[in-house]
Amino acid sequence: MYSALLHSHSGLRYLVLIGVLMAIFTSIKKKPESFNGKNVWALIGMALMHLQFLVGFVLYFSTPKVMFSSVMFESSLMRFFTLEHPVMMLLSLALITVGYSRAKKRTGNASRKQVLYFYLVGLLIMLAAIPWPFSRVPGAWM
């Protein structure tokens, strides 16, 4: 089960990135008067992010890379997966959720800007927290 969760969490990251990027591009491209707070890509990006969070939450408590002891701070891999990755991803999730929620309450240019700013900052934090194959954390890739 761990392997299936890990692969689904790793694969779902690309769908999340596509959803968030499309929400950002849609908010840049659309004219303010046609943007009435109903950005479908913003909803898709947020929903995929929440699904990714649920898979990651289950994975967090079943992975051997997470350890709750003083040893965690001695290993950059364990510190990354126990502390850095979840905190940054939760922050990113919160920003994207707040951005969507605030955009829904506004219309026009104000709604478009809410999606653009919150999703862009959330995306930047997300990109920094993803364990890419070229990341600074040795052994973080799968």
Phi, psi and omega in degrees: 000324180301316181296318179295318178296317181297316180290323178291322178294321179290321181285325181293339180300325181289323176294321178297313180299318179297315180299315181290318178297319178295324177296319179293313180296322178295320180289334176282318189282323185291147175286142183305323183286339179266356182264098186255027178084002180251061178276107183297321180293328177295320177293317179297314179299317180292318180296318178295324178296320178291322176296317177299321178298316181297316178295317179295325179296315177295318180295325181302322183267004179236002183265145175282353181278353180251126181220130180260077177202180180290342178295333181304321183283347178276336182249124180294328178294312180292321178297320180298310184281336179274326189237301190294307183300309181295321181293315180293322179290323175296321177296317178297316178299317180296317179297316181293320179294316178295319179299317179293317181297317179290326179291327179296329183276352183243171176228164174064222185296325180295320179293317180298318180293324178299313179297313183301307186290311183293318180291325180293315178294319177299320178295317180297318177294319179298316180296326178287334185265350181284132177281083180288160178300332180263016186289168182285347182268114180292132178079010182284335182285110180053000000 
